[in-house]
Amino acid sequence: MSPLPIGEIIQLALSITDKLMDKIPNYEQRKREQFHKLRDKYEKEIVKNYPDRDDTRIDDYRDNLLRFLQDFNKEVAG
């Protein structure tokens, strides 16, 4: 079995986080909205074809999402 590319790992982490947020009813709505907004921007940019895609923007969105996931993990872990 070959390792997953980083893009697939990020998509998997985003999907798991989204589902976990649904299971935590008292998670702050502001943070949920922030996550969904970042995820949407990232996903819209990553599917664009080369001339239209901004790889720097993708990197920024990915970095912001990863920071959000790290913070979310800390909050959920206690």
Kinemage of the C-alpha trace (Angstrom):
@kinemage 1
@onewidth
@group {chain A} dominant
@subgroup {mainchain}
@vectorlist {calphas} color= white
{ca met a 1} P 0.000 0.000 0.000
{ca ser a 2} L 1.478 3.330 -1.061
{ca pro a 3} L 1.304 6.411 1.142
{ca leu a 4} L -1.458 8.939 0.499
{ca pro a 5} L -0.517 12.234 -1.153
{ca ile a 6} L -0.661 15.248 1.172
{ca gly a 7} L -3.722 16.619 -0.629
{ca glu a 8} L -5.696 13.465 0.095
{ca ile a 9} L -4.572 13.465 3.722
{ca ile a 10} L -5.759 17.046 4.130
{ca gln a 11} L -9.111 16.236 2.504
{ca leu a 12} L -9.505 13.266 4.849
{ca ala a 13} L -8.648 15.372 7.905
{ca leu a 14} L -11.129 18.048 6.807
{ca ser a 15} L -13.856 15.478 6.339
{ca ile a 16} L -13.235 13.907 9.744
{ca thr a 17} L -13.168 17.331 11.431
{ca asp a 18} L -16.429 18.319 9.758
{ca lys a 19} L -18.141 15.141 10.952
{ca leu a 20} L -16.717 15.480 14.451
{ca met a 21} L -17.945 19.080 14.712
{ca asp a 22} L -21.458 17.832 13.947
{ca lys a 23} L -21.197 15.482 16.923
{ca ile a 24} L -20.169 18.278 19.323
{ca pro a 25} L -23.313 20.383 19.755
{ca asn a 26} L -21.727 22.987 22.021
{ca tyr a 27} L -18.773 23.805 19.729
{ca glu a 28} L -18.724 27.547 19.025
{ca gln a 29} L -20.716 28.561 15.950
{ca arg a 30} L -18.128 31.223 15.080
{ca lys a 31} L -15.396 28.589 14.892
{ca arg a 32} L -17.599 26.279 12.814
{ca glu a 33} L -18.208 29.101 10.356
{ca gln a 34} L -14.514 29.937 10.241
{ca phe a 35} L -13.680 26.295 9.460
{ca his a 36} L -16.307 26.005 6.719
{ca lys a 37} L -15.244 29.300 5.153
{ca leu a 38} L -11.571 28.278 5.073
{ca arg a 39} L -12.390 24.819 3.760
{ca asp a 40} L -14.606 26.215 1.001
{ca lys a 41} L -11.955 28.707 -0.124
{ca tyr a 42} L -9.286 25.979 -0.126
{ca glu a 43} L -11.434 23.509 -2.050
{ca lys a 44} L -12.499 26.094 -4.653
{ca glu a 45} L -8.927 27.167 -5.292
{ca ile a 46} L -7.396 23.681 -5.416
{ca val a 47} L -9.707 22.462 -8.206
{ca lys a 48} L -8.891 25.349 -10.535
{ca asn a 49} L -6.754 24.651 -13.595
{ca tyr a 50} L -3.149 25.845 -13.672
{ca pro a 51} L -3.432 29.286 -15.254
{ca asp a 52} L -6.257 30.297 -12.923
{ca arg a 53} L -5.001 28.620 -9.756
{ca asp a 54} L -2.960 30.584 -7.218
{ca asp a 55} L -0.607 28.127 -5.515
{ca thr a 56} L 0.462 30.720 -2.954
{ca arg a 57} L -3.163 31.189 -1.948
{ca ile a 58} L -3.581 27.399 -1.731
{ca asp a 59} L -0.539 27.200 0.562
{ca asp a 60} L -1.936 29.981 2.752
{ca tyr a 61} L -5.369 28.324 2.998
{ca arg a 62} L -3.756 24.958 3.747
{ca asp a 63} L -1.554 26.466 6.471
{ca asn a 64} L -4.566 28.203 8.038
{ca leu a 65} L -6.595 24.996 7.909
{ca leu a 66} L -3.794 22.985 9.487
{ca arg a 67} L -3.495 25.540 12.311
{ca phe a 68} L -7.249 25.363 12.788
{ca leu a 69} L -7.113 21.538 12.893
{ca gln a 70} L -4.313 21.640 15.469
{ca asp a 71} L -6.292 24.038 17.655
{ca phe a 72} L -9.450 21.973 17.224
{ca asn a 73} L -7.552 18.852 18.232
{ca lys a 74} L -6.322 20.573 21.410
{ca glu a 75} L -9.834 21.724 22.284
{ca val a 76} L -11.382 18.300 21.707
{ca ala a 77} L -8.595 16.510 23.584
{ca gly a 78} L -9.151 18.751 26.582
